[in-house]
């Protein structure tokens, strides 16, 4: 299971990639690579959020059934 540190790391990685993309001297080839890397990091972060939401809902449902 992913942790909040994993989530934060993915977001920080995405921010770093965005900074690289904003560099006017970045090549088109590097831009495409950074874009793909950034989208993968954001996708991973989204998955971590979805897992956390499911876990929260499971705990909430179990508390309601008590």
C-alpha positions as CSV (number, residue, x, y, z in Angstrom):
1,X,0.0,0.0,0.0
2,X,1.3,3.5,-0.9
3,X,1.9,6.0,1.8
4,X,1.4,9.8,2.0
5,X,5.1,10.1,1.5
6,X,4.8,8.3,-1.8
7,X,2.0,10.7,-2.8
8,X,4.0,13.7,-1.8
9,X,7.0,12.4,-3.6
10,X,4.9,12.0,-6.8
11,X,3.6,15.6,-6.5
12,X,7.1,17.0,-5.9
13,X,8.4,15.0,-8.9
14,X,5.6,16.5,-11.0
15,X,6.5,20.0,-9.9
16,X,10.1,19.5,-10.8
17,X,9.2,18.2,-14.2
18,X,6.9,21.2,-14.7
19,X,9.9,23.5,-13.9
20,X,12.0,21.6,-16.5
21,X,9.2,22.1,-19.1
22,X,9.1,25.8,-18.5
23,X,12.8,26.2,-19.4
24,X,12.8,27.9,-22.8
25,X,16.0,26.1,-23.7
26,X,14.5,22.6,-23.3
27,X,14.5,20.6,-26.6
28,X,11.4,19.2,-28.1
29,X,12.7,15.6,-27.5
30,X,13.3,16.4,-23.8
31,X,9.9,18.1,-23.6
32,X,8.1,15.0,-24.8
33,X,10.1,12.9,-22.3
34,X,9.4,15.2,-19.4
35,X,5.7,15.4,-20.3
36,X,5.4,11.6,-20.3
37,X,7.2,11.4,-17.0
38,X,5.0,14.0,-15.5
39,X,1.8,12.4,-16.7
40,X,3.0,9.0,-15.2
41,X,3.8,10.7,-11.9
42,X,0.4,12.3,-11.8
43,X,-1.3,9.1,-12.7
44,X,0.5,7.3,-9.9
45,X,-0.5,10.1,-7.5
46,X,-4.2,9.7,-8.6
47,X,-4.0,6.0,-7.9
48,X,-2.7,6.6,-4.4
49,X,-5.6,9.0,-3.8
50,X,-8.1,6.5,-5.1
51,X,-6.7,3.8,-2.8
52,X,-6.9,6.1,0.2
53,X,-10.5,7.0,-0.7
54,X,-11.4,3.3,-0.8
55,X,-9.7,2.6,2.5
56,X,-11.5,5.6,4.1
57,X,-14.9,4.4,2.7
58,X,-14.2,0.9,4.0
59,X,-13.4,2.2,7.5
60,X,-16.4,4.5,7.4
61,X,-18.8,1.6,6.5
62,X,-17.4,-0.6,9.1
63,X,-17.9,2.1,11.7
64,X,-21.5,2.6,10.6
65,X,-22.2,-1.1,11.0
66,X,-21.2,-1.1,14.7
